[in-house]
Amino acid sequence: MPDYPEIPRHIAIIMDGNGRWAKERGLPRLQGHRAGAESVREVMEACIELGVEYLTLYAFSSENWNRPATEVSALMNLLDRFLDEKAKDLDRQNVRLLAIGQLDRLPAKTRALIERIQARTAGHTAMTLVLALSYGSREEIVTAARTLASDAVAGKISPSQIDNEVFASRLQTAGIPDPDLLVRTSGEMRISNFLLWQISYAEIVIVKKFWPDFRQGDLFEAVTEYKRRHRRFGAL
């Protein structure tokens, strides 16, 4: 294991490029998503090895519902298979599972599987794996604002009491530290509506490889780059 005396407490990853990876090889898009599952396994193991406490993966965005119905259905089936297969690994690795996003939009079978695994792994302590599913950060922020507005109208909170900490407590990531490091694969220079509030001071590392080609060594390199940065949080 590389020697990292200081590592990010929370790493978030935009797993991009599955479709293009498949297209370059003349394969169906779904094959790219299947290949990306191996990268998830490698990155999880690398994070556990490093002592990362939280790993958040952007697995399915709220915009992804606009893809062809056949692809969405195939992705949901792949997600079910992934969760079912990973359940034993999460137990073995002592990893807790959390899910964020508009989970009510997921198929009932998928929701039930997520709930079952979350309950089963609730006491695990080695690392927390957060899956962003049917997730969109703008929607998350709007929902938090509506909740606070409703509470203010009901007299449960005064508008003057709403600060950064109070607002963050209404986000789906409440209780989870903000990401220290954001990694995006495929070379794209976009945030894509992912954790907009939470990554305010995250260090961003862009990797040119497509997600199915991303391996432990690439994660270690991203952490090495993170360690070169001087995090000022707005100070000099």
C-alpha positions as CSV (number, residue, x, y, z in Angstrom):
1,M,0.0,0.0,0.0
2,P,1.3,3.5,-0.8
3,D,2.3,5.5,2.2
4,Y,-0.2,8.3,2.7
5,P,0.1,9.8,6.2
6,E,-2.8,12.2,5.3
7,I,-5.6,11.0,3.0
8,P,-9.0,12.4,2.1
9,R,-11.6,11.6,4.6
10,H,-14.3,11.6,1.9
11,I,-13.8,10.9,-1.8
12,A,-16.6,11.5,-4.3
13,I,-16.4,10.1,-7.9
14,I,-18.3,11.0,-11.1
15,M,-18.0,7.7,-12.9
16,D,-18.1,8.9,-16.5
17,G,-17.3,7.2,-19.8
18,N,-19.0,3.8,-19.7
19,G,-20.9,4.4,-23.0
20,R,-17.9,5.8,-24.9
21,W,-15.7,3.0,-23.6
22,A,-18.2,0.5,-25.1
23,K,-18.5,2.5,-28.3
24,E,-14.7,2.5,-28.9
25,R,-14.8,-1.3,-28.7
26,G,-17.9,-1.8,-30.9
27,L,-19.9,-3.1,-27.9
28,P,-23.4,-2.2,-26.6
29,R,-23.5,0.6,-24.1
30,L,-24.7,-1.9,-21.4
31,Q,-21.4,-3.7,-21.7
32,G,-19.6,-0.5,-20.7
33,H,-21.8,-0.3,-17.6
34,R,-21.0,-3.9,-16.7
35,A,-17.3,-3.3,-17.2
36,G,-17.6,-0.3,-14.9
37,A,-18.7,-2.5,-12.0
38,E,-15.2,-3.9,-11.8
39,S,-13.8,-0.4,-11.4
40,V,-16.2,0.1,-8.5
41,R,-14.8,-3.0,-6.8
42,E,-11.2,-1.9,-7.3
43,V,-11.9,1.6,-6.0
44,M,-13.7,0.4,-3.0
45,E,-10.8,-1.9,-2.1
46,A,-8.3,0.9,-2.6
47,C,-10.3,3.3,-0.4
48,I,-10.5,0.7,2.4
49,E,-6.8,0.1,2.1
50,L,-6.1,3.8,2.4
51,G,-8.4,4.3,5.3
52,V,-10.9,6.6,3.5
53,E,-14.0,6.9,5.6
54,Y,-16.6,7.8,3.0
55,L,-16.7,7.0,-0.7
56,T,-19.6,8.5,-2.7
57,L,-20.2,7.2,-6.3
58,Y,-22.5,9.1,-8.8
59,A,-24.2,5.9,-10.1
60,F,-27.4,7.3,-11.7
61,S,-28.4,10.9,-12.1
62,S,-31.9,12.3,-12.2
63,E,-31.2,13.3,-15.8
64,N,-30.4,9.7,-16.7
65,W,-34.1,9.0,-16.6
66,N,-34.2,10.7,-20.0
67,R,-32.3,8.0,-21.6
68,P,-34.1,5.4,-23.8
69,A,-36.4,3.2,-21.7
70,T,-34.7,0.0,-22.7
71,E,-31.3,1.4,-21.4
72,V,-32.8,2.6,-18.2
73,S,-34.5,-0.8,-17.6
74,A,-31.2,-2.6,-18.3
75,L,-29.4,-0.2,-15.9
76,M,-31.9,-0.9,-13.1
77,N,-31.5,-4.7,-13.6
78,L,-27.7,-4.2,-13.6
79,L,-28.0,-2.2,-10.4
80,D,-30.1,-4.9,-8.8
81,R,-27.5,-7.5,-9.7
82,F,-24.7,-5.4,-8.5
83,L,-26.3,-4.8,-5.1
84,D,-27.2,-8.4,-4.7
85,E,-23.7,-9.5,-5.5
86,K,-22.0,-6.8,-3.3
87,A,-24.1,-7.4,-0.2
88,K,-21.8,-10.2,1.0
89,D,-18.7,-8.2,0.1
90,L,-20.0,-5.3,2.1
91,D,-20.4,-7.6,5.1
92,R,-16.9,-9.1,4.6
93,Q,-15.3,-5.7,4.2
94,N,-17.2,-4.2,7.1
95,V,-18.6,-1.4,4.8
96,R,-21.9,0.4,5.5
97,L,-24.2,1.3,2.5
98,L,-26.1,4.5,2.2
99,A,-28.1,5.8,-0.8
100,I,-29.1,9.3,-1.6
101,G,-31.3,10.7,-4.4
102,Q,-34.9,10.6,-5.4
103,L,-35.1,6.9,-4.4
104,D,-38.9,6.9,-4.7
105,R,-38.4,7.0,-8.5
106,L,-36.5,3.7,-8.4
107,P,-38.3,0.4,-9.1
108,A,-39.9,-1.1,-5.9
109,K,-37.6,-4.1,-6.2
110,T,-34.5,-1.9,-6.2
111,R,-35.7,0.2,-3.3
112,A,-36.4,-2.9,-1.2
113,L,-33.0,-4.3,-2.0
114,I,-31.3,-1.0,-1.0
115,E,-33.3,-0.8,2.2
116,R,-32.5,-4.3,3.1
117,I,-28.7,-3.9,2.6
118,Q,-28.7,-0.5,4.4
119,A,-30.3,-2.1,7.4
120,R,-28.0,-5.1,7.2
121,T,-24.8,-3.0,7.1
122,A,-25.9,-0.2,9.4
123,G,-23.4,-1.2,12.1
124,H,-20.4,-1.6,9.8
125,T,-17.5,0.8,10.5
126,A,-14.6,0.3,8.0
127,M,-16.0,2.7,5.4
128,T,-19.3,4.1,4.3
129,L,-20.2,3.6,0.6
130,V,-22.7,6.3,-0.5
131,L,-24.5,5.6,-3.8
132,A,-26.1,8.6,-5.5
133,L,-29.1,7.1,-7.3
134,S,-31.6,9.1,-9.2
135,Y,-29.7,12.0,-7.8
136,G,-29.6,15.6,-8.8
137,S,-28.0,18.3,-6.6
138,R,-30.3,21.2,-7.7
139,E,-33.3,19.1,-6.8
140,E,-31.7,18.3,-3.5
141,I,-31.1,22.0,-2.7
142,V,-34.6,23.0,-3.8
143,T,-36.1,20.3,-1.6
144,A,-34.1,21.5,1.4
145,A,-35.2,25.1,0.7
146,R,-38.8,24.1,0.6
147,T,-38.5,22.2,3.8
148,L,-37.0,25.1,5.6
149,A,-39.6,27.5,4.1
150,S,-42.4,25.2,5.3
151,D,-40.9,25.1,8.8
152,A,-40.5,28.9,8.8
153,V,-44.2,29.4,7.8
154,A,-45.2,26.9,10.5
155,G,-43.2,28.9,13.1
156,K,-40.8,26.0,13.8
157,I,-37.7,28.0,12.8
158,S,-37.0,31.7,12.3
159,P,-35.5,32.7,9.0
160,S,-32.7,34.4,10.9
161,Q,-31.7,31.0,12.3
162,I,-31.0,29.6,8.9
163,D,-27.3,29.4,8.3
164,N,-24.9,27.1,6.4
165,E,-25.1,24.4,9.1
166,V,-28.8,24.5,9.4
167,F,-29.2,24.3,5.6
168,A,-26.8,21.4,5.3
169,S,-28.7,19.5,7.9
170,R,-31.7,19.4,5.5
171,L,-29.7,17.9,2.7
172,Q,-29.7,14.2,2.0
173,T,-26.0,14.1,3.0
174,A,-26.7,15.4,6.5
175,G,-24.3,13.7,8.9
176,I,-21.8,13.0,6.1
177,P,-18.6,15.2,5.9
178,D,-18.2,17.2,2.7
179,P,-16.0,15.5,0.1
180,D,-12.3,16.4,0.3
181,L,-11.5,15.1,-3.1
182,L,-13.8,14.9,-6.2
183,V,-12.6,12.7,-9.1
184,R,-14.1,12.7,-12.5
185,T,-13.2,10.2,-15.2
186,S,-13.3,10.5,-19.0
187,G,-11.6,13.9,-19.1
188,E,-14.8,15.9,-19.0
189,M,-14.5,19.2,-17.1
190,R,-18.0,19.4,-15.7
191,I,-19.7,18.8,-12.3
192,S,-22.9,17.5,-13.8
193,N,-25.3,18.5,-11.0
194,F,-23.4,16.4,-8.4
195,L,-23.1,17.5,-4.8
196,L,-23.0,21.2,-5.7
197,W,-23.3,22.4,-2.1
198,Q,-21.1,19.8,-0.6
199,I,-18.0,20.2,-2.9
200,S,-17.6,23.9,-2.3
201,Y,-14.1,23.4,-1.2
202,A,-13.3,19.9,-2.6
203,E,-10.1,19.5,-4.6
204,I,-11.0,18.3,-8.1
205,V,-8.9,15.8,-10.1
206,I,-9.9,15.1,-13.7
207,V,-8.7,11.7,-15.1
208,K,-8.7,11.2,-18.9
209,K,-9.5,7.4,-18.6
210,F,-13.0,6.2,-19.1
211,W,-14.5,4.7,-15.9
212,P,-14.2,1.0,-16.9
213,D,-10.4,1.5,-17.2
214,F,-10.0,3.2,-13.8
215,R,-8.1,1.0,-11.4
216,Q,-6.6,1.1,-7.9
217,G,-3.4,2.7,-9.2
218,D,-5.4,5.6,-10.7
219,L,-7.1,6.2,-7.4
220,F,-3.7,6.2,-5.6
221,E,-2.5,8.8,-8.2
222,A,-5.5,11.0,-7.6
223,V,-4.9,10.9,-3.8
224,T,-1.2,11.7,-4.5
225,E,-2.3,14.8,-6.5
226,Y,-4.7,15.7,-3.7
227,K,-1.8,15.7,-1.2
228,R,0.2,18.1,-3.4
229,R,-2.6,20.7,-3.1
230,H,-2.6,23.3,-0.4
231,R,-6.2,23.6,0.8
232,R,-6.8,27.2,1.8
233,F,-10.6,27.3,2.2
234,G,-10.7,30.9,1.0
235,A,-7.7,32.0,3.1
236,L,-4.3,33.1,1.9
